[in-house]
Amino acid sequence: MIQKHQLIEEFPEHADRIHELKEKNSHFKKLFDEYDDLDHEIYRIETDSEPASDETLNKLRSERVKLKDELYQMLLTL
């Protein structure tokens, strides 16, 4: 099953913190928006709405994981 990986769904226990940081921390907001855009792009590729090679898809997935890790660390430390 193909699904989106929205940050709030990935970390539901941090939903309030995600909202707070999006409002108060411009760097978090920038990374959050990048993650969201990347997730949307990956979803379009996975659902065959947008053509891409496997190599491109894997690169995008890797970037999404890195962003998710960075955002998660910010959730824990800010």
C-alpha positions as CSV (number, residue, x, y, z in Angstrom):
1,M,0.0,0.0,0.0
2,I,1.4,3.4,-1.0
3,Q,1.0,6.1,1.6
4,K,2.3,9.5,2.5
5,H,4.7,9.9,5.4
6,Q,3.5,13.1,6.9
7,L,5.6,14.1,9.9
8,I,2.6,14.4,12.3
9,E,1.6,10.8,11.3
10,E,5.2,9.6,11.7
11,F,5.4,11.2,15.2
12,P,1.9,11.5,16.5
13,E,3.1,11.8,20.1
14,H,4.9,15.0,19.1
15,A,2.0,16.7,17.2
16,D,1.7,19.6,19.5
17,R,5.5,20.1,19.5
18,I,5.6,20.0,15.7
19,H,2.9,22.7,15.5
20,E,4.7,24.8,18.1
21,L,8.0,24.6,16.3
22,K,6.5,25.4,13.0
23,E,5.1,28.6,14.5
24,K,8.2,29.6,16.5
25,N,11.3,28.2,14.8
26,S,12.0,29.3,11.2
27,H,14.6,26.7,10.6
28,F,12.3,23.9,11.8
29,K,9.5,25.4,9.5
30,K,11.9,25.4,6.5
31,L,13.0,21.8,7.1
32,F,9.3,20.8,7.7
33,D,8.3,22.3,4.4
34,E,11.1,20.7,2.6
35,Y,10.2,17.3,4.1
36,D,6.5,17.8,3.2
37,D,7.4,18.8,-0.4
38,L,9.7,15.8,-0.8
39,D,7.2,13.5,0.6
40,H,4.6,14.7,-1.8
41,E,7.0,14.3,-4.7
42,I,7.8,10.7,-3.6
43,Y,4.1,10.0,-3.4
44,R,3.5,11.3,-6.9
45,I,6.2,9.0,-8.2
46,E,5.0,6.0,-6.3
47,T,1.5,6.4,-7.6
48,D,2.7,6.7,-11.1
49,S,1.5,10.3,-11.4
50,E,5.0,11.4,-12.2
51,P,7.6,9.3,-14.0
52,A,11.0,8.8,-12.4
53,S,13.8,6.2,-12.4
54,D,14.3,3.8,-9.4
55,E,17.6,5.6,-8.8
56,T,15.8,9.0,-8.5
57,L,13.1,7.5,-6.2
58,N,15.7,5.9,-4.0
59,K,17.7,9.2,-3.8
60,L,14.6,11.1,-2.8
61,R,13.7,8.5,-0.2
62,S,17.1,8.8,1.3
63,E,16.8,12.6,1.5
64,R,13.4,12.2,3.2
65,V,15.0,9.9,5.8
66,K,17.8,12.4,6.5
67,L,15.3,15.3,6.9
68,K,13.0,13.2,9.1
69,D,16.0,12.3,11.3
70,E,17.0,16.0,11.6
71,L,13.5,17.1,12.4
72,Y,13.1,14.4,15.0
73,Q,16.3,15.5,16.7
74,M,15.0,19.0,16.7
75,L,11.8,17.8,18.3
76,L,13.8,16.2,21.1
77,T,16.3,19.0,21.7
78,L,14.6,22.4,21.1
